[in-house]
Amino acid sequence: MIATLDTTTTIVAPATAPGGAVMVIRLSGNRAIAIADSLFRGRRPLSDAEGYTLHYGHIVDDKGQTIDDVVVALFRAPHSYTGDDIVEITAHGSEYITQEIVRMAIERGAMMATAGEFTRRAFLAGKMDLSRAEAVADIIASDSRWSHMVASTQMRGDYSAKLGALRGELLRLCSLLELELDFSEEDVEFADRRMLRSLLVEVDNQINRLCSSFAIGNVLKNGVTVAIIGRPNVGKSTLLNALVEDDRAMVSDIAGTTRDTIEATTIIDGIRYRFIDTAGIHATTDRLEQMGIERTHRTMSNASIILHLTTADEPTFEDVELGPEQHYVRVVNKIDRYAKDNRYDSDVIPISAQQGTGMTMLRERLRSIVDTRGLDSGSVIVTNMRHYAALKSAHEALGDALQAVDNDLSGDLISEDIRRILHHLGEITGEITSDDILHTIFSHFCIGK
């Protein structure tokens, strides 16, 4: 069920972040143009202008005094982002100017938009499905080339088209199965069971491929978590600073300087890596150090990559217990200060974090762990946990449908399982949703988006 759209109100909000040279204030609703006309003075009223036009003029207050010179963009319903009339006022980026324009719009009948309300109206007006609406937030939050690529693909509708094709096949199967109910006395089959099973297997394979893409999709969207571990004073903090090329962690020759986790991020070949400098692991009676070591173990359990650091004067590595999906990289530091003729295993990377020696090799190793081979700008990848959960539920329903076919159950029972699959796919695209789900999704948006 899709929530109803309330077009009786006109909403207003700044649509760009504060602090820039210009600010865009957006109005949307059936009174957007009338409210804007009460503020704007140009060559002619906006109510007389066509959509998709720009207008130069002034914003004036109740006393007729000019607040700012502005450019106004006009979009008429239904050919707009939200499906309503939209007016976007581009003014200078002064906080005072922004507040005055928003205040005057509210005095004339507009309401302050809530987080994500413009995009929520676009979804409810049928301008985009729910997965594309969520991609709007993802593309705004994207901070690397790969996360931007995935969000752009989803916002363009490639992901929606893939799901739409799956739903279309399933709906066709349902219609044939349910048609059999009308001819139950004749005992006829409109849906050949062998073809039906073949189609269900093909749909299941496609859903499994989408589910499998979540592992890389989650990495591309949220970044790769790398825990830097090792004994005290092996250079973990120096390494973190070298990797992000910034002095984020305090460096000292005193063992045990880091007693809490320190985080910093950097981009390597278009992928964001989140490095966590942890407290040195060793036996200690110091309560603060013990707490730091406990946090180190928690960080290790949640990391995608364990970067284990030691030094050239003592190039041994303590045993580390790894999870099934974790990667392990061994690094020997301080090769500039100790013997350089040491022979290391082929998988060990020798570096000097202080001098920068070996850092290129280390970055290449970290980058090689994230397998983006075969991905391109058109790849359909699942990055959203809500979508992943719905696809897993659809996969379970598909298993029930296949079992029903194999057990030669009646068409109405098979159809019921297929309806469950359609329900879960509809949760992703928004054919099946509720106000609570919409509130949860759009509450994470910025106001003005």
N, C-alpha and C positions, 0 to 999 in steps of 0.2 A: 504494500500500500504506500502511495506517495502522498506526502503532506500537501495541503492546499496552499495556494499562493495568495497572499494578501497584498493587493496592489493599491489599497486605499491610502497608504501612507507614502510620503516622500522622505527619503533618507539622505543624509549629508555626512561627509567625513573627509579629512585630508587623505589623499591617495598616495602620497609620496612621503618618504622619511624626512623628519626635520633636520635642519642644519645645512641644506643645500642652497644653491643660488635661487632656485625657483621651487614653488610648491603648487601642486595640483589639488584643488578641492572639488570633489565629485558630488553631484546631486543626481538622484535616480528616483523616479516615481511619476505619477500622473500630474503632479503639480510642479515638477522640476523646472519646466520652462517658465511658468508664471512666477515662481519664486525668484529665479535668476533674473527675470525681467525687472523685478522690483529693486534689484541691486545694481543692475548693469545699465550703463549708458553708452550706446554705440550709434552707428549711423541709422540703424533701424531696430525695432524690437525683435527679440529672438523668436517671438511667436509668429512673426511673418517670414522667418527664414527657413530654408530647406535643411534637411538633415545632412550630415557629413560636411558641414561648413565651419569655417573659422571666422571669428569676429573680434576686431580690436576695439577696445573702449575703456571705460573706467568703472570701478566699483565706488558707489557713493553711499554715504550714510543718510540718516533721516533728515539731517540738516542740509543735505546737498553737497557736503564736503567730500572731496575725492580721497578715498582710502588708498587706491593703488591703480596704476595702469595694468590692464590684464588682456589676455587673449582667451576667448571662450570658444570651446569646441562643442558643437551641437549634434546629438544623435537622436533621431526620432524613432519611437516604437513602430513596429516591432523589430526594426533592424538595428539593434544595439546589443551591448554585452549582456544586459539584464533582461532585455525584452521590453523594458519601459523606456520612456523618454529619459535621456541622460544629458546633463550639462557638466562639462569639465572646465573649471576656471583655473587658468595658469597665472599665478601671481608671483611676485617676488617672495623669496623664502623667509621673510620676517615672521617670527612667531606671533607678533602683535597683529600683523595683517591677516595671517591665517585664522587666528582666534576671532577677529572681528568679522570676517566673512562667514565663518561657521556660526557665530553668535547671531548675526543678522538673518541668516537663512533659517535658523531655528525659531527666531522671533516671528518669522513670516509663515510658519507652519511646518517646517521640516523637522524631522526627528534625527537625533544622532544615531548613526549606523552602529550596529554591534559588530563584533569580530566576524569577518567573512560574510557579512550580509549581502554584499553586492554579488559575490559568486554564488551564494545560496539562492538568491533570486534568479540568477542565470540558470542554475540547475532546475529549479522548480518551474521555470518558464519553458523548459525543454531546449534551452540553448546548448546544453552539454549534459552528458551523463555524469554520474557521481564519480567515476574513476577519473574522468577528465577534469572535473572540478577539483579533486584532490591533487591532481598534477599541477594545478595553478600554484598551490602552496609549495609543492616540491620544487618547482622551477624557481620560485622566489628564494627558497632556502638553498638552492644548489650552490656549492662552493668549489666545484671541480669540474673539469671537462666531461668526465664520465657521468657524474650525477646530473649534469645539465643535459647531456645527450639522452639519458633514460627518461628524465622528466619531460623533455621536449617531445619524444616519441609518444609518450602517454598522452600529453596534452593535444597533440595533433590528431589523436583518435585511432592510432594503429592498434593499440591494446584493446580499445572498445570494439574495433572492427573484428578482431580475433574472437573476442567473447561473443559478439553478435552472430558470427558465423556458427559458432558452437550451439548457441541458443536456437538458431534457425533450424539446424538439423534435428535437434531434440524436439522442438515444437512440431516439426513435420512427422516425426515418429509418433508423438502423442496423438496427433490428429488421426493418424491411420489406426492406432490401437483403439481409440475411443469410438471410431467409426464402426469397429467390429461389434460394439455393444448394441448398436442400432439393428444389427442383423444377427443377434445372438441365436435366434431360433433356426436360422439357416446354417449355422455353424461354419461361417466363412472366415478366412483370414485375409485382411487387406495388407497387413504387414508381414512379409515373408520373414520367418524367424531366423533363417540363416543370414539374410541381409541385415536384419535388425541387430543380430549379434555382432556382425562385422562393423556396423556403424557405431555401436556402443563401444567396441574395442578401440576404434579410431578416435572417438571423442575422448575416451579415457587416456589414450596415449598423448593426446594434445594437452589434456589437463595435467598429466604427469610431467610433461615437458615444461609447462608453466610453473608448476610447483618446484621442479628442480632448478629453475632459473632464480628462485628466491635467494639461494645461497650467495650467488654473485651479485644479485640485485641489491640485497641488503648491504653488502660491502660497498658497492658503488654509491649508494645513497648516503649511508651513515659513516663511511670510512672504515679503515682497518685499525683495530686496536692492537698496539704493540707494547708488551710489558718488558721493560729493561730490568733484568735481574742479575744478581751476582753477590759476591762477598762485599763487605764494606771496603771503600777506598780503592775499588778497581777502576773507577772513572765513569760510573754510570751517569752522573750529572753532567760531566764534561761531554759525554757522548750525546746525551739529549740536546745540549746546547749546539753541538756540531751538526746534528741532524736537522734541526730547525733553523740553524744559522742565526741564533739569538741567545742572549744570556737569560734564559728562563729559570734555570736551577742554580742554586748557590753552590759554588765549587770550593772545596777546602781539602787540605792534606790530612785533616783530622778524620779518622775513621768514625763512621756513624753520623756524619753531618746530616744526611737525609733521614728524617724519622717519620715522614709522611709522604704520600704519593704526590708527585708533581706532574702535571700534564701539559703538553704542548702539541700543536698540530703543524703539519707541513704538507705540501702537494708534491708528489713524485709522479711524473709522467701522467698528469691528469687525474690521479687518484689521491684522496686525502688519507693521510696516516695520522693516527692519534697516539703519540708516544707517552708512556707513563714511566717516570723515573721512580723506582721503588726503594724502600729501605733495604740496606744490606742484610742478607740472611746469614746469621751466625748465632752461636750460643751466647746468651747474655742474661744477666740478672736485672738489668736496667728496665724498669717497668715501661718507660716511654719507648725504648727500643723494641721491647716485646710487642707493644701495641702496633708499632710500625711494621714489624715483621708479619704480624697477623694480617694487616692490610695488604702486605705484599702477596701473601698466599691467596687472598680473595681476588686481588687484581689479576694474578696469574690464571685463576680459574675462569675468568671472564674474557681473557685476551684471545685474539685470533692467532697472534704470533708471540712466541716467547723468545726474546733476544737475550741469550745467556752470555754474560761478559766475564772475562777473567783477564789476567795480566801475563805478559811474556816471561816474567821471572818465576811464575808459578802457573803454567798453562794447563791446569787441570779443571775439570768441570764436575760439580756435584751432580748426583742423579736427580732428574726432574721428572715428575709424573705428568704425562700429557693426556689431554682429552682426545677423543676420536677425531675431532675436526681441527685440532690445533697444529700449528707449524712451529718448528724449532730451528733456531739459527744460533750457532756457536761463534763467538767473536773473541779474539785475543787482542787486548789493548796494550798500549805503552811500548810498542816495538821500537820506538825511538830511544827509549831509556835503558833497554836491556838487550841482551844478545840477539842479533838479527839473523843468525844462522840456524835458528831452531827449525825443525821440520814439523809441520802440522798436518793433521788429516786433511784430505782434499776438501771436506765440507766446512773447514774452519776458515774464517776470514780474519787475517792479521791487519790491525789498524793502529794508527796513533790518532786518537780523538782530538788531542791537543794540537797536533801538527796538521791534521786533515788527511794524513796518509791512509789510503784504503777506503775512504768514505764513498767514492764512486762505486767501487765493487760492492760495498754493503748496500747502497741504495738499489743497485741493480738486482741484488739477491732479494731484497724486500719486494721490489716491483714484480719479480718473476713469480712470486707466490700467488699473486692475484692473476688468475688466468682469464684474460679478456680476448683470447684468440677466437675468432669466429663471430665476435660481436661487431656490429656496425651501426650506423645511424638509424637503421630500420629494425633493429632487434627488438622483439617484444619480451620484456623482462619484468618479472614481478618484484616490486620493491616495498610493497605495503603489507604489513603484518595482517591487517584486516582482510585484504584480498587473499593472502596465503591461507588463512584459516578457512575462508569460504571455499577456496579451491580444494582443500583437504576434505572438507565435508562433502563437496560434490563428488570427489573421488570415492568416498565411502558409499554414497548413494548409488554411484555407478556400479560398484561391486555388488550391491544388492540387486540391481537391475539385471546384471549379467547372470547372477545366480538364479534369478526368477526365470530368465529365458532358458537356461540350461536345465532347470527343473520342469520346464514346459508348463509354467503357471499361466493363468488366464491373462488376457490382454489388459483387463482393468487393474490387476495387481502390478503388472509391469509398468503400466502407465503411471501408477501412483509413485513408483520409484523414480521414474523420469521426471515427474513433477517436482520431486524433492531436489533433483539435480538443477532444474530450472530455477527453483527458489534460491539455491545457494549462489548460482551465477547472477541472479537478479539482485542479490545483496551487494554485489560488487558494482554493477552498473547503475543501481538505484531504482530498478523496476520494483524491487521489494525493499522498503525501508520504513523508518519511523521518525517522528520528531526527535526522539531521544538520540538516535544514531546521528541524525543531521546535526544536532546541537553539539555532540561530541566531536564530530569531524570539523565543523566550521569554527568552533571555539578556539581552535589552534591557529586560525588565520589571523593576519593583521587586520586592524580596523582600517577600512578604506579599500579592502581587496574583495 
